[in-house]
Amino acid sequence: MSKNLDELNQQYANLYQQWQLVVMQKEQFVMQLNEVENALNEISKAKEEDDIYKIAGTIMIKKDKREVEKELKELKETLELRVKTLEKQEKNLREKLAEMQKKIVKVQGGAG
């Protein structure tokens, strides 16, 4: 019985680590998404003739406003998709963790 409990506890620990990783990745993408949205907001305030600069490595390059705006919108779409995917994974893992926790409690109850 304790071998089964040990296996369940190990599976739970592994699932929990996966869940933590997904949560951290999602948070990183949400932060990037916020940065992109802020940049798009700032660009929308700029006039067509205003200079727009984009960071490329250690230098800043002057770029066309429309081009930068297009790149940022595409990046925003990609990040939104990644966040949605990670939210689904997070929910799925949370459900699996809850199921696993019930199994552990059941096995512990049977052992006690």
C-alpha atoms as one frame of an Amber mdcrd trajectory, in Angstrom:
protein
   0.000   0.000   0.000   2.789   2.482   0.857   4.520   1.727  -2.465   1.343
   2.788  -4.277   1.167   5.927  -2.116   4.806   6.726  -2.859   4.134   6.370
  -6.591   1.079   8.616  -6.352   3.038  11.209  -4.400   5.808  11.155  -7.009
   3.288  11.527  -9.844   1.675  14.415  -7.969   5.061  16.105  -7.500   5.829
  15.717 -11.217   2.443  17.141 -12.221   2.904  20.008  -9.790   6.283  20.848
 -11.341   4.711  20.826 -14.811   1.940  23.112 -13.553   4.487  25.525 -12.034
   6.437  25.638 -15.305   3.276  26.376 -17.315   2.279  29.142 -14.868   5.728
  30.737 -15.096   5.740  30.581 -18.898   2.263  32.102 -19.026   3.342  34.942
 -16.723   6.333  35.670 -18.967   4.138  35.803 -22.070   1.585  38.003 -20.288
   4.385  40.424 -19.369   5.610  40.477 -22.978   2.035  40.998 -24.161   1.663
  43.992 -21.827   4.904  45.471 -23.179   3.701  45.035 -26.768   0.334  46.605
 -25.952   2.090  49.564 -24.298   4.352  49.971 -27.337   1.333  49.866 -29.682
  -0.381  52.469 -27.527   2.645  54.764 -27.712   2.998  54.266 -31.473  -0.662
  55.140 -31.975   0.039  58.534 -30.362   2.893  59.239 -32.788   2.365  61.158
 -35.997   3.244  59.553 -39.328   6.255  61.862 -39.708   7.600  61.129 -36.193
  10.735  59.019 -35.973  10.194  55.501 -34.633  13.133  53.483 -33.384  13.336
  49.757 -32.773  15.936  48.071 -30.606  17.948  45.437 -32.452  20.513  43.843
 -30.185  22.625  46.659 -28.770  21.598  49.326 -31.284  18.480  51.288 -32.170
  17.323  51.382 -35.772  15.055  53.997 -37.296  12.030  52.263 -38.847   8.788
  53.127 -40.571   5.889  53.595 -38.143   3.527  51.336 -40.127   6.138  48.585
 -40.345   6.788  48.611 -36.594   3.064  48.737 -35.895   2.488  45.721 -38.185
   5.290  43.750 -36.495   3.928  44.547 -33.046   0.375  43.548 -34.001   1.636
  40.220 -35.340   3.665  39.670 -32.183   0.617  40.547 -30.077  -1.479  37.925
 -31.901   1.222  35.299 -31.391   1.542  36.111 -27.687  -2.233  36.055 -27.184
  -2.364  32.613 -28.781   0.459  31.336 -26.578  -1.226  32.708 -23.447  -4.518
  31.000 -24.387  -2.716  27.714 -25.005  -0.904  27.934 -21.682  -4.146  28.823
 -19.882  -5.708  25.624 -21.259  -2.664  23.596 -20.177  -2.764  25.219 -16.741
  -6.463  24.368 -16.316  -5.890  20.791 -17.486  -2.990  20.318 -15.068  -4.983
  21.851 -12.196  -7.768  19.340 -12.847  -5.273  16.455 -12.958  -3.718  17.667
  -9.699  -7.136  17.732  -8.028  -7.871  14.191  -9.245  -4.476  13.002  -8.088
  -5.001  14.613  -4.691  -8.316  12.736  -4.303  -6.571   9.446  -5.150  -3.866
  10.137  -2.577  -6.433  10.937   0.110  -8.354   7.757  -0.781  -5.206   5.600
  -0.570  -4.198   7.271   2.723  -7.702   6.658   4.104  -7.491   2.991   3.151
  -4.056   2.651   4.732  -5.068   4.280   8.014
